[in-house]
Amino acid sequence: MNLVWFRNDLRTQDNHSLNQALVDAKNVLAVYCFDPKQFKKNRFGFKKTERFRARFLIETIQELKDNLAELNIPLFVFCNQPEKILPQFISDQNIKKVFLQKEWTFEEKKVSDSVKKLSNPDIEFTETFDQFLIHPEDLPYDSFAAIPQVFTQWRKKCEKQASIRGLVKPRKFSEENLIDTQTTIPTLTDLGLEEFKQDDRSAFPFKGGENQALQRIKSYFWDSKKLQVYKKTRNGLLGNDYSSKLSAWLANGSLSPRTVYWLVKEFEKNQVKNESTYWLIFELFWRDYFKYISLKHGAKIFYLGGILDKKYDWKQDEESRKAWINGTTKYDFVNANMQEIAATGWMSNRGRQNVASFWSKELQQDWRVGAAYFESMLIDYDVHSNYGNWMYNSGVGNDPRDRKFNIKSQAERYDGDGKYRRVWLQKSLFD
């Protein structure tokens, strides 16, 4: 009996752990754990996962369960710490092999190490890197330590020398394999969070799940063909289609970056190949790069001095924190963006850079507080991209120029007519 332990690879298509589990097994089970630790408060007082991403995750697990059922694979869902429930589950189900995506950041590794340690030593665990566009074995570097600190150097070498692997598809199992798990997917209330109605102004009105991700690609690539103008519109602030919005599905692994890459290539072949189609792949390279920086530097991505060990006179001022979070700073552009994330769990890339720069460069507040707030609120939170970008914008990461954003000129450039600020700051007539 084989087990697929789903973590941040919540898909059936192009999933190597799932495919490996199906190769030589008579029976295959799947499991996902809603870890209560992920819904508790972190050291800065924010819940690690707020309601926006939690609902997206619940929707994702429901689709994963349905898609696995199509393959006759049952998904067991537990609301418990994996290290507390999986060793016994593995024993009870007579599991011989466990397949999972390889994670390396501290918390994730601690969990998988604990499960291994507490399980029977005869159990074989197979971990696979499956979250990358460019697989680590295909990198044009001898080691992670050799990866350069500047993105452009890494990207140019990878574009010339690295290849992107093809996609894998799962096979269907026999119907006898699909058993009743007698487990249920939790609600937001079960996770200690409040149910909510989606804000009508949200630029991310999408649901979680693998099918939803593929539907979004169909809409953005093939129906509207907005992909062909992505580079021109990607700094937008309002609406569903100024950017691809694929980040949330990529973050929890309900969509693989390879799938996006090969569908862009198909679009280039059948529709148009231009700067915009290249730029979407360029952004996938950025996503990979932050993962490799995390592999290279380990826990330093969470340190105050970042990967550069840089020392600044960081502050932790409660009034500044409240004003930033509540959107009551001296800059209306910052305020509008902070109101948006508070109401929807979403913020544009342009907005994220501005509010992060303001927090760390102008207010000189501990950048990790800002990163922890984003971790809590964002639907598309990805540990590597989040902490990589926050280090970058705070002068302790991979920005060779250590820039500070001019918020006023940024607002004039990207919201010259003030439309975005009016949407988020204008009081309702009924307030």
Secondary structure, DSSP 4 states (H G I P E B T S, - for coil): -EEEE-SS---STT-HHHHHHHHS-S-EEEEEE--GGGGSB-TTS-BSS-HHHHHHHHHHHHHHHHHHHHTT--EEEESS-HHHHHHHHHHHTT--EEEEE---SHHHHHHHHHHHHHS-TTPEEEEE--S-SS-GGG-SSSSGGGS-SSHHHHHHHHHHH--------PPPPPGGG-------PPPTTTTT----PPPTT-S--PPPSHHHHHHHHIIIIIIS-GGGGHHHHTT--SSSSSS---HHHHHTTSS-HHHHHHHHHHHHHHT--SHHHHHHHHHHHHHHHHHHHHHHHGGGGGSTTGGGT-----B--HHHHHHHHHT-SS-HHHHHHHHHHHHHS---HHHHHHHHHIIIIIS-B-HHHHHHHHHHH-TT--HHHHHHHHHHHHTSSS-TT-----HHHHHHHHSTT-HHHHHHHSPPTT-
